[in-house]
Each structure stands twice: as C-alpha cells, then as structure tokens.
Amino acid sequence: MKKVILVICLMFAFTGGAFAQKGGLNLRSHSVLVMDAQHGHILFNKNADNVMPIASITKLMTAIVVLDAKLPLDEEIVIEAADIDVLKNTRSRLRVGGSLTRQEMLRLALMSSENRAAAALGRTYPGGINAFVAAMNMKAFELGMGNSYFVDSTGLNSANVSTARDLAKMVSAAHDYDVIREFSTTAAHAVAFADEDRSMQFVNSNRLVSSGSWDIDLSKTGFLSEAGRCLVMRANITGKAIIIVLLDSWGKNSRIGDANRIKKWMEIGFTRKVRG
C-alpha cells in the first residue's frame, strides 16, 4: 500500500497534478487564450480552437455591427414585445413601451449585458434582425473568424458559437471603437428614461472593471447553461496590452479567479518561458 501511495505521489510531482498546465498556470475555464495584443503572440492557450457557445460575448459583435452602420446614436428606440426573451425567459429592467437612445441601448448591452437592449438594437437595424444577423456573420468573415457563427444579437441562443482564438480577433477589432472601449468598461451608469420621471442604476457585469488592481480597456461577460461563464478582456498587465479569453468557466467566480491567476502568472514572469 505504501508503494502505491509513493508511486502516486511521484506521478503527481512529475505531472504537476491533474489540473496543472504549462508554465504553472492552473485554470478552471475549459477554453483559454492569452495573447500579446500588440504583437499577436500567443502567451498561453488551452482548447483554443474548440467551437463553443459564447453567450453574451455575442454583444461585442452586436456593437461592432451597429457602429459600422453609422446609425444615429441619439435616435430614440422603443422597447417592444418582440424584444422580450422567450427562449431563456431572462428578466429585464427595461419595460415594454419604454424608450432610450441607441447610445444608451449600446451602453446597457455592453456594460450590464442587457438582453432587451441588444434585441432592440438588432430589430431596429435597416432590414430588421435577419439583415442584422447577416451583417454579424459577414463581419466575422471579414475578421477571419472562420469558426464563428451568429444567429441573434443577444447571445441567448446557444447556436451563437466561436472559439477562443476567433474571439481574440473580435476583441482586437472591437478595441478600435472608442464607444465600445468606454461603454464596456463603465463601472456603473444611471439611465434616465425620456418618457418617465425616473432613473435606474445599472452596473457592469464584470466587477474587475472597478478593481484598483486592474487596468482594463475592454470587457464583456457572458453566461448560458450551455456556455458556462465566459469573459473576454483587453487589459494592461506588466506594461503590456493583453487579450484574455475565458470560455466555459463553471462556478460563479471561476472566470474572475482565472483572470486573476493569469494576471499573477504574468506578473511573476512565467510568460518569458512559455509560448503557446
């Protein structure tokens, strides 16, 4: 029995444990990509080419398509019954009949992952939601996202799929838009409704944007039961612009924990020895 235990201990020591990965970086997310945003060097990857549901990470593409169309951001958009989520029955603080500008809809979709706001953005695109989805897939093609496919503007449908490698390309492209950088990293925002004498406070779905230990340029979270918890960010770590993609993180805090582990891993210099 002692010999068996000794053999197991030796195996654990040599492999670094069941959850150990190269460079001493132990992550719980199923799919991961860490990339130097300036030079495109892959610093770490794990299952980076697995095609997976991406949930509300989809809303980054939604914002790109809206902004590319140069639709007036000050135009008022009314929430309609068509914007209600009947697929997952998620709740929304935006009531049917209420109106906000396209700019505010974009802000809420990006910072707090508001599904009705994202649905309204797709619905009010010239040609409607079908034309919007076609534009999303055309943009993915232009960006070289060959393993990505979109079917709606919210990410509520699990048929919205991509890979960590493709999403790094989307994050890089999204960073070129001032609006996306600003709105996706806004920690909190009070929305005033034009048709009502009230305002409502919204907060960012990624609590790291308000952390003093992080310098984040772009952020988006996502969650579906089929996708697990997802997170993409572009952040400055050790003086470098880094893109982080985390998909299918099971557990409420695992994506945040993985992001912090990546940051610590970079700060102690493991990336000097490891390339994916």
C-alpha positions in Angstrom: 0.0 0.0 0.0 2.9 2.4 0.9 4.5 1.6 -2.5 1.2 2.5 -4.3 1.0 5.8 -2.4 4.6 6.6 -3.2 4.1 5.9 -6.9 1.0 8.2 -7.0 2.9 11.0 -5.2 5.8 10.7 -7.7 3.4 10.8 -10.6 1.7 13.9 -9.1 5.1 15.6 -8.6 6.2 15.0 -12.2 2.9 16.0 -13.9 2.2 18.9 -11.6 -1.2 17.5 -10.6 -4.3 16.7 -12.6 -5.1 20.3 -13.2 -1.6 21.5 -13.8 -0.8 23.2 -17.1 2.4 24.5 -18.7 4.2 27.3 -17.0 2.5 26.6 -13.7 -0.8 28.2 -14.8 -3.8 26.3 -13.4 -7.1 27.4 -14.9 -10.6 26.1 -14.5 -12.0 27.5 -17.7 -12.4 24.9 -20.4 -11.1 27.1 -23.2 -8.5 29.8 -22.8 -6.4 32.1 -24.9 -3.9 34.7 -23.6 -2.4 36.9 -26.3 0.0 39.8 -26.6 -2.3 42.3 -28.3 0.4 44.4 -29.8 2.5 41.6 -31.5 -0.2 38.9 -31.7 2.0 36.4 -29.8 0.0 33.6 -28.0 1.3 33.5 -24.4 -1.0 30.7 -23.3 -3.7 28.5 -24.9 -5.9 25.7 -23.7 -8.5 24.2 -26.1 -8.3 27.5 -28.0 -9.8 26.0 -31.2 -12.8 24.3 -29.7 -16.0 25.6 -31.1 -18.3 26.5 -28.2 -21.4 28.6 -27.4 -20.3 32.1 -26.4 -23.5 33.5 -24.8 -23.4 37.3 -24.3 -19.9 37.7 -25.7 -22.0 37.9 -28.8 -22.9 41.5 -27.8 -19.4 42.7 -28.8 -20.2 41.8 -32.4 -23.7 43.4 -32.0 -22.0 46.7 -31.0 -19.5 46.5 -33.9 -22.3 46.0 -36.5 -24.4 48.8 -35.1 -21.4 51.2 -35.1 -20.3 50.1 -38.6 -23.7 51.0 -39.9 -23.3 54.6 -38.5 -26.9 54.6 -37.3 -27.7 57.8 -35.3 -26.8 57.2 -31.7 -29.2 59.9 -30.4 -32.2 58.2 -32.1 -34.9 57.1 -29.6 -35.6 53.3 -29.6 -38.8 51.9 -28.0 -38.7 48.5 -26.4 -41.3 46.3 -28.0 -42.8 42.9 -27.1 -40.5 41.4 -29.8 -37.6 42.2 -27.6 -38.7 40.0 -24.7 -36.6 36.9 -24.2 -38.9 33.9 -24.8 -36.0 31.5 -25.3 -34.4 31.6 -21.9 -37.1 33.7 -20.2 -34.4 36.0 -18.7 -35.6 39.1 -16.9 -35.0 42.7 -17.9 -35.3 46.0 -16.2 -36.4 47.6 -19.5 -40.1 47.6 -19.7 -42.1 47.3 -23.0 -43.0 50.7 -24.2 -40.1 52.4 -22.5 -37.6 54.3 -24.7 -33.9 55.0 -24.7 -31.5 56.4 -27.3 -29.5 53.9 -29.4 -26.4 55.1 -27.5 -27.9 54.2 -24.1 -29.1 50.8 -25.5 -25.5 50.2 -26.6 -24.1 51.1 -23.2 -26.5 48.8 -21.4 -25.9 45.9 -23.8 -22.1 46.2 -23.3 -21.7 47.1 -19.6 -24.6 45.2 -18.0 -25.4 42.7 -20.8 -29.0 44.0 -21.1 -30.7 41.5 -23.4 -33.7 43.6 -24.4 -31.4 46.4 -25.3 -29.3 44.1 -27.5 -32.5 42.7 -29.1 -33.8 46.2 -29.8 -30.5 47.1 -31.5 -30.8 44.2 -33.8 -34.5 44.7 -34.5 -34.1 48.4 -35.5 -31.2 47.7 -37.9 -32.1 48.5 -41.5 -33.7 45.4 -42.9 -34.5 44.1 -39.4 -33.0 41.3 -37.4 -32.3 39.0 -40.3 -30.3 41.6 -42.1 -28.5 42.3 -38.8 -27.5 38.7 -38.2 -26.3 38.5 -41.8 -24.1 41.6 -41.2 -22.8 39.9 -38.0 -21.7 36.8 -39.9 -20.2 38.9 -42.7 -18.2 40.9 -40.2 -16.9 37.7 -38.6 -15.8 36.5 -42.1 -14.0 39.8 -42.7 -12.2 39.4 -39.4 -11.0 35.9 -40.2 -13.3 34.3 -37.6 -13.7 31.1 -39.6 -15.1 29.0 -36.7 -17.7 31.5 -35.6 -21.4 31.8 -36.3 -24.1 34.1 -35.1 -27.9 33.7 -35.0 -29.1 36.6 -32.9 -28.0 39.9 -31.4 -28.2 38.9 -27.7 -26.3 35.6 -27.4 -29.3 34.0 -25.7 -29.3 31.3 -28.4 -26.6 28.7 -27.8 -26.2 28.5 -31.6 -24.0 31.6 -31.3 -20.7 29.9 -31.4 -17.0 30.7 -31.7 -13.5 29.7 -30.5 -11.2 31.4 -28.1 -8.8 32.1 -31.0 -11.6 33.7 -33.0 -12.8 35.8 -30.1 -9.3 37.2 -29.6 -9.7 38.6 -33.2 -13.1 40.1 -32.3 -11.8 41.7 -29.1 -8.9 43.2 -31.1 -11.3 44.6 -33.7 -13.7 45.9 -31.0 -10.9 47.8 -29.3 -10.7 50.1 -32.3 -14.1 51.6 -31.4 -14.0 54.3 -28.8 -17.6 53.7 -27.8 -17.1 50.0 -27.2 -14.0 50.7 -25.0 -15.8 53.3 -23.0 -19.2 51.5 -22.6 -17.8 48.1 -21.9 -15.6 49.3 -19.0 -18.1 51.7 -17.4 -18.4 50.6 -13.8 -21.9 52.0 -13.2 -24.4 54.2 -15.0 -27.7 55.9 -14.2 -30.2 55.8 -17.0 -32.8 58.5 -17.3 -36.0 57.4 -19.2 -37.3 60.0 -21.5 -40.9 59.0 -21.1 -40.8 58.6 -17.3 -39.8 60.7 -14.3 -37.3 58.2 -13.0 -33.8 56.9 -13.4 -32.3 53.5 -12.9 -28.8 52.5 -11.9 -27.0 49.8 -13.9 -23.7 48.2 -13.0 -21.0 46.4 -15.0 -21.4 42.6 -15.2 -17.6 42.3 -14.7 -16.6 43.5 -11.3 -13.0 43.7 -12.3 -13.5 46.9 -14.2 -13.9 48.7 -10.8 -11.0 47.0 -9.2 -8.0 49.2 -8.4 -5.6 46.3 -9.3 -6.8 46.0 -12.9 -6.3 48.4 -15.9 -9.0 47.2 -18.3 -9.5 48.7 -21.8 -12.4 46.4 -23.0 -14.6 43.9 -21.3 -17.5 41.6 -21.9 -19.0 38.8 -19.9 -21.4 36.0 -20.9 -23.4 33.2 -19.3 -25.7 30.4 -20.5 -26.1 27.0 -19.1 -24.8 25.6 -22.4 -21.8 28.0 -22.4 -20.8 28.2 -18.8 -19.5 31.6 -17.6 -17.4 33.4 -20.1 -15.2 36.5 -20.1 -13.1 38.4 -22.6 -10.9 41.4 -21.8 -8.2 43.6 -23.1 -6.1 44.7 -20.2 -2.7 46.3 -19.5 -0.6 43.9 -17.4 3.1 44.5 -16.7 3.1 47.3 -19.2 1.8 45.1 -22.0 -1.6 45.1 -23.7 -3.0 41.6 -23.2 -6.2 39.9 -24.6 -7.7 37.3 -22.3 -10.4 34.9 -23.5 -12.1 32.5 -21.0 -14.9 30.2 -22.1 -17.0 27.7 -20.2 -15.9 28.6 -16.6 -18.0 26.5 -14.3 -18.6 28.1 -10.9 -19.8 31.6 -10.1 -16.4 33.1 -9.5 -14.2 30.8 -11.6 -13.8 33.2 -14.6 -12.8 36.0 -12.2 -10.4 33.6 -10.4 -8.9 32.6 -13.7 -8.4 36.2 -14.8 -6.6 37.0 -11.6 -4.4 33.8 -11.9 -3.4 34.9 -15.4 -2.5 38.4 -14.1 -0.4 37.0 -11.3 1.2 34.5 -13.7 2.3 37.3 -15.9 3.5 39.5 -13.0 5.8 36.8 -11.8 7.3 36.3 -15.2 6.2 32.8 -16.4 5.4 34.1 -19.9 9.1 34.6 -20.5 9.5 30.8 -20.7 6.2 29.8 -22.2 4.7 30.2 -25.6 1.5 28.6 -26.9 
